[in-house]
Amino acid sequence: MRERKPFKLGLDASAYNPIGMKSYTEAQIRTEYARLRREAQQRLTRLGKSEFRDTAAYTLNVGKFKRLDEIHDRRTLERLTQEAAKFVTARGSSASGQRGIRRDTINTLHASGYGFVNTKNFKKFTEFMESMRAAGLDKMFYSLKDSRDADEDLDPSDIEELFDDFVQTGELDVDLWESMIG
């Protein structure tokens, strides 16, 4: 599926910052916010029904954009208009955009030798990488990678072995990692 065309903003690009909003009337901002909110809600509904409901794009934005009758001051209206504009213009705000990001990331991983990552295990791989980050192993990985000669790079098969163990056990095996880099 093709990614959708970028969403067109209704005001000048400079309007979507705190200073730029000052040159517009509250009625103009309300009109633009209503349009942006409608688009954001549609995208969030689609994301919520898709495989991407656990992404930050969905979880951080669902319920964020209030109805106009719930906004009682201009400052909140301006802030929400800016946030809605940022959301609807982000590539990851749609399911097709999320698929494109995933595809590009997988292609980059394949180009780096991590051919075992695919669309079926991508979510689990991101959980694995997050576990490595949380355990502080990502810093160890990058410093080790930087300290080695280009021809003595870390073998992606080691990462694949660690990932397979993670998939099997649901936990990151720090001892296995340390034995690999030792």
N, C-alpha and C positions, 0 to 999 in steps of 0.2 A: 504494500500500500504506500502511496506517495504521501510525503509530509504536506500538511496544509500550508497555504500561503500565509505569510506573516500578517498578523492582525494590524489593521490601520488605526492609528490613534486619531481621535477627533480634534485634538488641540495641537498647537505647535509643540514640537519636541521639547522645547525649553520650558513648557508649562508643567512638566511632570517632575519638577523639583520645588522645594518650598518657596523660593523667591519667585519663580515663574508663575506660580498659581496666583500671586497677588494681582496680576494684571487682568484676571478674569472675574466676572461677577459670580456670586454664589449660585445663581440660576444656571449659568453656563457650566459650572463645575458639577452641579447636581445632574444635569443632562448627560454630561460625559460619564460621570460615575455610574449612572443607571445603565448606560450602554456597556461600559466595561464590566460591571457586576453581572449583567445578564450573560455576557460571553464567558466570564470566569465561572459562573455557576454551571453553565452547560459543559464546560471542559471538566470541571470537578465531578459532575455527575457521570460523565463518560469514564473518567479515570477511576472513579469509585466502583464502576461495574467491570473494570478491566483487570488484567493481571498486575497492573501498576498501582493498585490501591494502597500498597504498603510503602510507596515511595515518598520521599520528602516533599515532592511537588504536591502530592495529595494531602498527606497528613498535616503539613504545616499551613495549608491554605483552606481546608474544609472548615466551614463555619466562620471564617475570618471576615468575609465581606457582608457587612450588615445591610439590612434593607434601609432605604432612604428615610422611612418614618422612625427609625431607631437612631438616626444621627441628629444630634441636637446642636452641634457647634461646627463652625467653619473649619477649625483646625483638624478635627477628626475627619471631616469630609475630605479635606485636602490630603491628609495622610492615607486614607483608604483609597482615594483616587490614584495616588502615586503607586500604592502597593498593588492595586488591581491592574494598572497599566504594566507594571513590572512583571506580574504574573502572566497576563495574556500575551505578552510579547516574548516570553521565555520559550525556548525550543521545547523544554520538557513539560510544558503545561498541557500537552495533548498526548493521547496514547500513541499517535503516529510519531510524534517528536520523541517520546520515550523509546519507542522501537528503534528510531534512528540513532539515538544516543547509545543504546545497547549494541546495535550493529557496529557502530564506529569503534566502540570500546573493544568489542570482540576482535575486530579486524586489527586493531593496534596490538592486542595481546597476541594474536596469531603471528603478526610481523615480528614480535619479540621472542617467538619460540614457544609460546604457551598455547599450542594448538588444541589442547584438551578442553579448553573453555568453549562452550557453545551456548545456544539460546536456552537449552534445557537445563543446564547446570549453572547458568550465569548468576541467578539469584543466590544460589548456595555459595558460589565463588565470592560474591560480594560480602556475604556473611563471614566467610573464611578470612577474607582480607581485613574486615572490620575486627575480627577476633585477633588477628595478628597485630593490628594497630593498638587495640586495647591492651594486649599483653606486652607492648613495647617492642615486639619482634620486627615491626616494619622498619624501625630506626636501625636495628641490627642488620637487617637485610640490606638496606641501602648503603650503610657504611661499609659493610663487607663487600658489596658490589663495587663501590667506589675504590676500595683499597686493592682490589685485584686487577691484574693486567687485563687488557681487552681480550686476550686469547685465553684467559683463565676465568672466564665469566661463570657465574653460578649456573648450574645446569637446571633448566626448567623441569626436568624429570624429577628433581628433588622436591620442587614446589608441588608438582603433580602428586608425588607420593604422600606428601604432607596433607594435601587437599583431599586425596582419597581417604586417608585416615580420618580426617575431619568429617567427611560425608558419612563414613561408617559409624563413628562414635558420637558425633555431634559436638565434639570438643576439640580444641587445639592441643596437640601433643607437644608441649614445649621441650620435653626430653628428646623426642625424635628430631625436632628442629636443631637442637644443640648438638646432637650426634652427627647430623648432616654437615654442619658448618665447622665442626671441631677439627 
